[in-house]
Amino acid sequence: MPFVEINGLEYYRFDLLGNEVIQAVFTRKGGVSPQPWASLNLGGTVGDSRENVIENRRRIFDALGIEVESIFDVWQVHSDKILLSEKPRPLDHPHEKADAIVTNNPSITLFMRFADCVPILLFDPVHQVIGLIHAGWKGTVQKIAAKTVQFMAQQFNSSPADILAGIGPSIGVDHYIIGDDVVQEVNKSFGSQGKIVLHPVNGSIHFDLWSANEILLREVGVKSIQVAQVCTACDLERWFSHRAEQGKTGRFAALIKLRKS
């Protein structure tokens, strides 16, 4: 599996995205946070100390040779809002609310936090544009992945056929049981394809977030997609999982940055 270890940290890397970008989905290993956030927690609203989160963030950026001042991150709210980042977020400035961020500035590191929701990394190598998406069930039924690709096309003239997409470690279909209210939203959004992403198992309905987001990307013309097929709830030694740990857990980080030419 495409895992990399560096300075005591471990991260997943998409082969598809190549070496023109710095990209990583970090596991929970190698940080300073105590239980239940042990140990590389990047979530600042889950009960861990601010000092721990800052130190964990420093370790991530140092491991990749990136300045932490290049960060652009957001307050993730399970929406379909997309932000265009033209400059980093000053570390003492409040976060804007959004669930997808896009830039063509190689001085910016796009950064998000996860604990079951789907990290989606996008790269247009022709126009040198990157995107990062947080897609839980709400973002998925709101089609945030497709909307972000369309946003890249509108803002930067990206062709969806050129865009490379990585669907990262997140909760797998075997562990993701949903209620009737969510089933209705999925069917409303996906129509006849609902039967592809909804799986009845022993009286329960499971939602396949990986297939759902791949469908959304392909519908808008993305052809090159790598699905990590790594379930966060299956491996709590490696990943934080909000559902498997009943909410008492941390957040792992995903980031992407253009390499400066």
C-alpha positions as a printed NumPy array, in Angstrom:
array([[  0.   ,   0.   ,   0.   ],
       [  1.226,   3.535,  -0.773],
       [  2.125,   4.623,   2.764],
       [  5.158,   6.758,   3.503],
       [  6.903,   7.082,   6.874],
       [  8.882,  10.188,   7.756],
       [ 10.06 ,  11.621,  11.09 ],
       [  7.863,   9.163,  12.983],
       [  4.783,  10.201,  10.997],
       [  2.933,   8.134,   8.417],
       [  0.827,   9.238,   5.477],
       [ -1.079,   7.868,   2.513],
       [ -0.057,   9.142,  -0.914],
       [ -1.896,   8.838,  -4.237],
       [  0.301,   7.428,  -6.996],
       [ -2.045,   8.97 ,  -9.567],
       [ -1.305,  12.548,  -8.524],
       [  2.393,  12.178,  -9.238],
       [  5.226,  14.433,  -8.117],
       [  4.049,  17.831,  -9.363],
       [  2.164,  18.26 ,  -6.102],
       [  2.99 ,  17.67 ,  -2.464],
       [  0.094,  15.587,  -1.16 ],
       [ -0.584,  13.537,   1.928],
       [ -3.339,  12.06 ,   4.051],
       [ -1.736,  11.624,   7.463],
       [ -2.569,   8.78 ,   9.833],
       [ -2.973,   9.31 ,  13.567],
       [  0.596,   8.2  ,  14.321],
       [  3.515,  10.317,  15.498],
       [  1.902,  13.155,  17.415],
       [  1.785,  14.423,  20.998],
       [ -1.911,  14.192,  21.871],
       [ -3.017,  11.838,  24.687],
       [ -5.973,   9.455,  24.562],
       [ -8.613,   9.555,  23.167],
       [ -6.963,  11.761,  20.544],
       [ -3.717,   9.799,  20.383],
       [ -1.678,  10.952,  18.808],
       [ -1.465,  13.141,  15.66 ],
       [ -4.737,  14.977,  16.26 ],
       [ -5.378,  18.065,  14.126],
       [ -8.885,  18.766,  15.395],
       [ -9.117,  21.939,  17.436],
       [-12.728,  21.454,  18.563],
       [-12.663,  17.903,  19.938],
       [-11.332,  18.554,  23.453],
       [ -7.591,  18.249,  22.874],
       [ -5.394,  21.171,  23.933],
       [ -4.56 ,  23.94 ,  21.481],
       [ -0.858,  23.454,  22.235],
       [ -1.023,  19.806,  21.184],
       [ -2.825,  20.608,  17.951],
       [ -0.322,  23.325,  17.062],
       [  2.609,  20.988,  17.743],
       [  1.023,  18.225,  15.663],
       [  0.494,  20.648,  12.803],
       [  4.111,  21.795,  13.055],
       [  5.3  ,  18.198,  12.795],
       [  3.286,  17.623,   9.635],
       [  4.576,  20.718,   7.876],
       [  8.164,  20.12 ,   8.987],
       [  8.041,  16.52 ,   7.751],
       [  7.086,  17.695,   4.26 ],
       [  9.392,  20.695,   4.228],
       [  6.526,  23.185,   3.998],
       [  6.154,  26.451,   5.907],
       [  3.117,  26.35 ,   8.2  ],
       [  2.428,  29.959,   7.204],
       [  1.42 ,  28.655,   3.761],
       [ -1.707,  27.034,   5.19 ],
       [ -5.205,  27.696,   3.927],
       [ -7.783,  25.779,   5.928],
       [-11.474,  26.277,   6.621],
       [-14.198,  25.681,   9.168],
       [-15.806,  22.56 ,   7.689],
       [-19.616,  22.628,   8.006],
       [-20.903,  19.796,   5.735],
       [-21.958,  22.233,   3.016],
       [-21.431,  22.539,  -0.727],
       [-19.588,  25.847,  -0.408],
       [-16.349,  26.199,  -2.377],
       [-13.688,  28.827,  -1.706],
       [-11.015,  30.119,  -4.055],
       [ -7.842,  30.757,  -2.075],
       [ -5.545,  33.44 ,  -3.442],
       [ -3.314,  33.712,  -0.363],
       [ -2.68 ,  31.736,   2.838],
       [ -4.863,  32.222,   5.907],
       [ -2.929,  34.212,   8.516],
       [ -2.617,  31.954,  11.541],
       [ -4.289,  34.493,  13.81 ],
       [ -7.274,  35.02 ,  11.476],
       [-10.602,  33.181,  11.872],
       [-11.548,  30.404,   9.477],
       [-14.099,  30.878,   6.704],
       [-16.833,  28.248,   6.439],
       [-16.566,  25.909,   3.45 ],
       [-16.06 ,  22.277,   2.475],
       [-14.   ,  22.636,  -0.689],
       [-11.014,  24.847,  -1.447],
       [ -9.234,  25.513,  -4.727],
       [ -6.087,  27.414,  -5.69 ],
       [ -3.493,  27.864,  -8.427],
       [ -1.035,  29.56 ,  -6.06 ],
       [  2.026,  27.393,  -5.325],
       [  2.597,  29.375,  -2.121],
       [ -0.573,  27.905,  -0.589],
       [ -1.055,  24.561,   1.163],
       [ -4.694,  23.457,   1.143],
       [ -5.418,  21.679,   4.434],
       [ -8.442,  19.879,   5.931],
       [ -9.353,  17.563,   8.814],
       [-11.217,  14.243,   8.755],
       [-12.462,  11.356,  10.886],
       [-14.637,   9.246,   8.513],
       [-15.75 ,  11.772,   5.877],
       [-14.128,  11.514,   2.47 ],
       [-11.033,  13.535,   1.576],
       [-10.939,  14.181,  -2.169],
       [ -7.769,  15.616,  -3.701],
       [ -7.899,  17.175,  -7.171],
       [ -5.096,  18.213,  -9.501],
       [ -5.232,  19.735, -12.961],
       [ -1.68 ,  19.308, -14.315],
       [ -2.417,  21.348, -17.44 ],
       [ -3.439,  24.559, -15.69 ],
       [ -1.641,  23.809, -12.403],
       [ -4.724,  23.987, -10.198],
       [ -5.426,  21.962,  -7.051],
       [ -8.506,  21.309,  -4.954],
       [ -9.318,  19.685,  -1.63 ],
       [-12.792,  18.504,  -0.628],
       [-14.47 ,  17.333,   2.585],
       [-17.383,  15.062,   1.624],
       [-19.516,  13.438,   4.305],
       [-22.983,  12.2  ,   3.46 ],
       [-24.336,  15.754,   3.343],
       [-21.617,  17.009,   1.037],
       [-21.971,  13.915,  -1.113],
       [-25.718,  14.278,  -1.643],
       [-25.145,  17.979,  -2.356],
       [-22.664,  16.846,  -5.049],
       [-19.785,  18.922,  -3.744],
       [-17.224,  16.838,  -5.664],
       [-18.9  ,  17.557,  -8.996],
       [-19.43 ,  21.214,  -8.117],
       [-15.755,  21.637,  -7.27 ],
       [-14.689,  20.262, -10.643],
       [-17.122,  22.659, -12.324],
       [-15.738,  25.488, -10.194],
       [-12.217,  24.693, -11.408],
       [-13.478,  24.783, -14.976],
       [-15.186,  28.141, -14.453],
       [-12.334,  29.82 , -12.58 ],
       [ -9.307,  28.377, -14.384],
       [-10.643,  26.877, -17.615],
       [ -9.75 ,  23.403, -16.365],
       [-10.966,  20.54 , -18.501],
       [-12.511,  17.827, -16.306],
       [-10.852,  15.221, -18.526],
       [ -7.446,  16.565, -17.437],
       [ -8.205,  16.557, -13.728],
       [ -6.717,  13.796, -11.584],
       [ -8.76 ,  12.816,  -8.517],
       [ -7.898,  10.862,  -5.385],
       [-10.657,   9.572,  -3.091],
       [ -8.936,   9.092,   0.23 ],
       [ -9.176,   7.016,   3.417],
       [-12.652,   7.314,   4.923],
       [-15.41 ,   5.128,   6.295],
       [-16.136,   2.121,   4.072],
       [-19.516,   0.786,   3.096],
       [-19.313,  -2.148,   5.525],
       [-19.256,   0.229,   8.495],
       [-21.5  ,   3.018,   7.268],
       [-25.111,   2.292,   8.235],
       [-27.542,   5.149,   7.58 ],
       [-31.095,   5.92 ,   8.638],
       [-34.218,   6.336,   6.54 ],
       [-33.834,  10.115,   6.393],
       [-30.413,   9.819,   4.8  ],
       [-31.613,   7.058,   2.458],
       [-34.27 ,   9.452,   1.169],
       [-31.696,  12.185,   0.584],
       [-29.397,   9.777,  -1.275],
       [-32.208,   8.557,  -3.51 ],
       [-33.304,  12.133,  -4.185],
       [-29.764,  13.08 ,  -5.213],
       [-28.686,   9.948,  -7.091],
       [-31.975,   8.801,  -8.604],
       [-31.663,   5.451, -10.358],
       [-28.028,   5.2  ,  -9.264],
       [-29.135,   5.044,  -5.664],
       [-29.19 ,   1.278,  -5.987],
       [-25.472,   1.337,  -6.775],
       [-24.468,   3.264,  -3.652],
       [-27.049,   1.937,  -1.159],
       [-26.591,  -1.629,   0.083],
       [-29.192,  -3.495,   2.17 ],
       [-27.523,  -5.766,   4.745],
       [-29.495,  -7.675,   7.399],
       [-32.257,  -5.111,   7.553],
       [-29.935,  -2.096,   7.534],
       [-28.92 ,   0.204,   4.701],
       [-25.23 ,   0.919,   4.111],
       [-24.006,   3.926,   2.09 ],
       [-20.978,   3.584,  -0.189],
       [-19.387,   7.039,  -0.081],
       [-16.48 ,   5.961,  -2.278],
       [-18.645,   4.814,  -5.184],
       [-20.992,   7.773,  -4.751],
       [-18.213,  10.315,  -5.1  ],
       [-16.628,   8.439,  -7.973],
       [-19.984,   8.54 ,  -9.769],
       [-20.231,  12.295,  -9.192],
       [-16.734,  12.902, -10.542],
       [-17.261,  10.747, -13.62 ],
       [-20.609,  12.409, -14.361],
       [-18.86 ,  15.76 , -14.825],
       [-16.108,  14.298, -17.009],
       [-13.283,  13.313, -14.663],
       [-11.684,  10.203, -16.116],
       [ -8.63 ,   9.544, -13.922],
       [ -9.666,   8.567, -10.39 ],
       [ -7.8  ,   6.611,  -7.726],
       [ -9.841,   5.28 ,  -4.809],
       [ -7.723,   4.494,  -1.779],
       [-10.195,   1.828,  -0.573],
       [ -8.922,   2.359,   2.964],
       [-11.606,   2.254,   5.664],
       [-11.01 ,   4.441,   8.698],
       [-13.343,   2.398,  10.905],
       [-11.48 ,  -0.829,  10.096],
       [ -8.096,   0.269,  11.455],
       [ -8.231,   2.421,  14.594],
       [ -4.504,   1.966,  15.149],
       [ -3.948,   4.018,  12.009],
       [ -6.992,   6.278,  11.635],
       [ -9.415,   8.358,  13.658],
       [-13.018,   7.233,  13.151],
       [-15.859,   9.312,  14.581],
       [-18.346,   6.492,  14.157],
       [-16.214,   3.562,  15.331],
       [-15.001,   5.527,  18.371],
       [-18.445,   6.959,  19.238],
       [-17.305,  10.516,  18.706],
       [-14.465,  10.37 ,  21.239],
       [-11.589,  10.768,  18.838],
       [ -9.393,  13.204,  16.949],
       [ -9.081,  14.363,  13.356],
       [ -6.445,  13.4  ,  10.815],
       [ -5.109,  15.803,   8.211],
       [ -5.143,  15.862,   4.431],
       [ -3.23 ,  18.424,   2.398],
       [ -2.17 ,  19.265,  -1.119],
       [  0.223,  21.888,  -2.477],
       [  1.636,  22.722,  -5.875],
       [  5.389,  22.405,  -6.1  ],
       [  7.084,  25.672,  -6.935],
       [  8.715,  25.528, -10.345]])
